[in-house]
């Protein structure tokens, strides 16, 4: 049984059209004009229990709209959605107790109060038994290393510390499904790295089902093995992260440091960099074994590495080409 099922999801918005100036403003009050913005077009996918999936796409692709529909915040225009067997927008309390939604842009902590006060309020709202609440809070606070911050007013915390507490607030009632929208937005590099590590460990250990939208590709690479790629409201790819790289980036980068500069470098792929005895090639995947054999048999090599392209580079290549979106594989990847 799938934890999340989405079938033929469609969503449009009405956006006002108004020219600048006082006259245009008055005209808009009398006879407003609108344009229709299609956010989602026939989107279908399934996510299995315990699966962590990255939801990727450029700004305006429809990622946040999808998450809000799955969390019951928005209604779709058409399509069928089930999360843990519930229709999200029907507003059942049993559904709300089994899911959580964290948005990096919008916090739920109260600025002038310590997080612990809000946590106790959430315990009452979600009807979490006191012993369960205390055990879960102690565990999460220790994992996220914020035990000494629970009684500090939120306004006195760093952005990274606040995000840790936001995540704890979302996990205290023991959700089975977690929706994340830009969880590391605005954090410094160290805080991003720490949040990623904490989320990866928690998701795997607790068997949490996760759907995460993020512009930070390292978030997705660190936590998710499957990605759904959304482009202009349509699914362009749904499958393993490794397959995404294979399909859209058919090259690997080979870096070699020779013991001494060779009289002639091997002819392979595209030479993209050279610093003394150190060479870098971008090589078609099928040619990598031949190049490695040539390097190790004909030359004296001090160091050799083969790297996959970064996910960020792959997506940049996808979204800067004019190629039409290819049909996605069967939902569920």
SULGI-V74122 format. One line per field, one symbol per residue. ss: DSSP state (@ for helix, = for strand, . for the rest). phi: phi as a letter, one per 40 degrees, with the letter a starting at -180 (. if undefined). burial: # if it has 9 or more other ideal C-beta (glycine too) atoms within 8 Angstrom, else .. A space follows every 50 residues. Layout:
# SULGI-V74122
ss = ???
phi = ???
burial = ???
This chain:
# SULGI-V74122
ss = .================....@@@@@@@@@..================.. .=====......@@@@@@@@.......======..=.@@@..@@@@..== ===..=.......=@@@@@@@@@@@@...@@@@@@@@@@@@@@...@@@. ..=@@@..@@@@@@@@@@@@@.....=====.......@@@@@@@@@@@@ @@@@@@..=====...@@@@@@@..======..=======@@@@@@@@.. ========...........======..=======@@@@@@@@@@@@@@.. =======...@@@@@@@@@..............
phi = .ccbbbbfcbabbbbcbacchcccccccccbcbbbcbccbbfcbabbcdg cbbcbbicdgchccdccccccgcbcccahbbbbfgbcdccgccccccbba bbbccbcbccdcbccdccccccdcccfcddccdcccccccccdcfbdcbc bcddcccccccccdccccdcbccgccbbbbbfcbdgccdccdcccdcccd ccccccgccbbbcaccccdcccbbbbbbbbafgbccaaicdccdcccbbc bbbbbbbccadccacccafbcbaabgcbbbbbbddcccdccccccccbbc bcaaabbcccddcccccccbbccccccccddhg
burial = .#####.#####.....#.....##..#.........###.########. #######...############...#..#.####.#.#......###### ##.#....#...###.###..##..#.#...##..###.##.##.#..## .###..#.###############.###########.#...##.####### ###....#######.######.##.######.#########..###.##. ########.......#.##.#.....#######.#.##..##.###..#. #..#.#..#.#.###.##............###
